[in-house]
Amino acid sequence: MSTSSPAPQPASANQPASAKQPASDRSASDEPSVEAHAPPTAGPHGPPIAEPHDAPAGEALDVRLLVPAAAGWLTAVVLVGQRPLTAALVSSVALAVAVTLGLVLRNNPTHPRRTIGWAAAGSLVVIAGLGIAAALQSATLRSGPIRALAATSATVNVRLKIEGDPSLRQSTTSRRPPYVVVKATIEEVRTHSGSSGTTTTRIRTPVFVIGTTKWQTVRYGQHVEATGRLEGVEDGSDVAAMLSTRSPPRIVDQPPWWLRAAEQVRAGLRKAVADEPDDVRGLVPALVMGDVSGVSAELNADFQTTGLTHLSAVSGTNLTLLLAFVLPLARLAGVRARGLTVVGVVMVVVFVILARPQPSVLRAAAMGLIALAAMTSGGSGRRAVRSLSVAVIVLLLLDTALARSAGFALSVLATAGIVLLGPGWRDALARWLPGWLADAISCPLAAQLACTPVVAWLSGQVSLVAVAANLLAGPAVGPATILGFIAAGVALLSTELAQLVGWAAGWPARWIILVAREGADLPGAANAWPATVVGIVVLTLLCLALVLGLHRILARPIAMILAVVVLAVVVLRPVGSLGWPPDDWLFVVCDVGQGDGLVLRADEGTAVVVDTGPDPAAMDRCLRDLGIKHIPVLVLSHFHADHVGGLAGVLNGRKVDEIEVTPYFSPRAEYNRVVEFAAHHGIGLRTVTFHEKRVVGQLSWTTLWPARVPALPPPGTSSATSSDEGSPENNASIAMMVEVAGLRILLTGDLEPESQRAVLASGVDLRADVLKVPHHGSAQQEPEFIAATHARLALISAGRDNDYGHPAPRTLELLSHDAIRTATTNISGPLTVTNTDNHLALTTTHPAP
């Protein structure tokens, strides 16, 4: 519910509240993307393994292994990161109890609870096995000198084997330049120990390498040498340490021949779609073999909003579609019985090699093998749960760290939802819908509902269009994937023919992109949900309530139609929009996390935007909620990532006429990225001038700063200090005095005290009704500058639980002392200013307590 209250009365400063850190910065070991659920033809991370409704009437699902699998999973969650002795002790106790219980049951064949007893004994055996696996994995991470060296931040020379594809990252909570993260195994470490010289140790210890952009050139399977500093990691990580290096990698050898051949196939597919539009060029390789290197941040954000992320990551969907295409062809060629199994296994091996044998790929292969078993044995549904349970146990035995993997949880939950919920819901819908349509609806609906709590925990939002988006995109996934596989193979023989097949694969990919774009643009496509323990528990209970009651709704046409109508109303005009934003809004501070994203209303559907925040999805969502389609001027106050990182979200489906920037083009990497975006979208880029005046619609503003800028740092260096307080980028921020509908609004970027004093010395009139507090309310403020504004309302844009302690208590106290009412996005969400009948008011979506 929205709240609105007048601003002139003084109030005490709001205190910052703690919340979860954004998922994007939680851990370098996260999966490349959050998977949601899959199209109707397959589960989101695994297939709808065996269609249970095709099983003989009255055949029950075999759920005997569900409890042991769940018990083993919980055991792995608890034991990951524990000392080997602890895990071994748990294993010994569980095995001893299992043996004792087994002997008791064997000597009492008529025991009334014999079935439950044997289930408990089986669960204890699984627990014992996973205890041993956890102990071995923990011992591997702790063996050798790496953890001890990391504890002292030692500098070492190492020989590494690259175990993944390099990922380019840009931090949204710090000013560091872009960097590369890649997983590797240290096979040899050399340390210098004074008079004793160099000590060389041969080991096999997994680490994460954090290096410069030059590490983008390393390839999976290569051996490289590097020099860097080891740092410790939290317990429970699947690596022993992090290796931070500023030196380029020194290539020792090339990957083995089979990985080089796989890379040639991947490169062939990229060439086959090289002439297609950017999004198609990125999506087709992602659909075929999980190659997400070309998927734009903008398209990925739309996929997240519409629950289609599983399409751009390696999942059971990719492999299931390949098997569904190859096995029928094998049958037509006369292959039968075990021959089909051999063909299927060969395709699984080929897929794993092409997509790289990494944990997420191996998980997809396991789900694909379940599909293979179903496809080659008549598709008995009762075996689906048993197969899934076995897959969970085996995967956890191989890698207990999967127990805490979001991707693994989503895979299992989605497949379990399809197997356990899908058949009943399909039968309920089939009472009044054609069978094929009942299948198409029940599969993604079951998968989405099963995954909803985990997705909300990771993203802080709940998608209301995921089922519809998967239903619409599903028919195009198969053709795009299969044609992409064919293009990759044909590329080995003829580039021209491969481009023709790639062109054909591009058309179904275009449809998938269209569904994602249009679905994400719907006002209520995704709704924020608190990613807290209480919030997720409440959401889980709501999902369980739906599980219990949805069968009755699906079986009744009228009830189903009413439910769809209600959902459509919420999606097309979400409940929140009835109160926020108010119809007469003038100025909005978007809730974009640790950054600035400001919107000034120029006309209906038209606004001037100042800064874009760090997250394209958050900025896009705010502008979508405000109904902004046209941006005559986009102002970027300076080039730090928390002010320009969300540029793709602003450009998503909107007309931007011009981008106005500070004359201080640093950090260079972010400046270059802005220039590339502007050129790609055909948008003019101009540099602001001191004291210039501009008018757009009902808005007018004067540029108050910068009057001068320092010399740019040499290429390849950063001018920011370690704390970024007083950095030249901040002091070169654009400051503007905006006038709209009788209000004066002072926007200050990240100006530090040095520039604040310079603005004061210029003699400009700083009196304003609303002050956007500089630098997210940091402690570095000039009291005379704040006092000179005589502001009635101060607004601060800061991220929940940010690393900088913004807004600082000292600054909140300063504003309170000057009798300025203060509101912050980290407590109240987006902040909206109105001035109806010359009555200044603030509206929030989450009122502070």
Buried (B, 14 or more C-beta within 10 A) or exposed (E): EBBBEEBEEBBEBBEBEEBBBBBBBEEBBBBBBBBBBBBBBBBBBBBBBBBBBEBEEEEEBBBBBBBBBBBBBEBBBBBBBBBBEBBBBBBEBBBEBBBEBBEEBEEEEEBEEEEEBBBBBBBBBBBBBBBBBBBBBBBBBBBBBBBEBBEEEBBBBBBBBBBBBBBEBBBBBBBBBBBBBBBBBBBBBBBEEEEEEEEEBEBEBBBBBBBBBBBBEBBBBBBBBBBBBBBBBEEBBBBBBBBBBEEBBEEEEEBEEEBEBBBEBBBBBBBBBEEBEEBBBBBBBBBBBBBBBBBBBBBBBBBBBBBBBBBBBBBBBBBBBBBBBBBEEBBEEEBEEEBBBEBBEEBBEBBBBBBBBBBBBBBBBBBBBBBBBBBBEEBBBBBBBBBBBBBBBEBBBBBBBBBBBBBBBBBBBBBBBBBBBBBBBBBBBBEEBEEEBBBBBBBBBBBBBBBBBBBBBBBBBBBBBBBBBBBBBBBBBBBBBBBBBBBBBBBEEEBEBBBEBBBBBBBBBBBBBBBBBBBBBBBBBBBBBBBEEEBBEBBBEBBEEBBEEBBEBBBBEEEBEEBEEEBBEBBEEBEBBEEBBBEBBBBBBBBBBBBBBBBBBBEEEBBBBBBBBBBBBBBBBBBBBBEBBBBBBBBBBBBBBBBBBBBBBBBBBBEBEBBBBBBBBBBBBBBEBBBEBBEEBEBEBEEBEEEEEBEBBBBEBBBBBBBEBEEBBEEEEBBBEEEBBBBBBBBBBBBBBBBBBEBBBBBBBBBBBEBBBBBBEEEBEBEBBBBBBBBBBBBBBBEEBBBBBBBBBBBBBBBBBBEBBBBBEEBBEBBBEBEBBBBBBBBBBBBBBBBEEEEBBBBBBBBBE
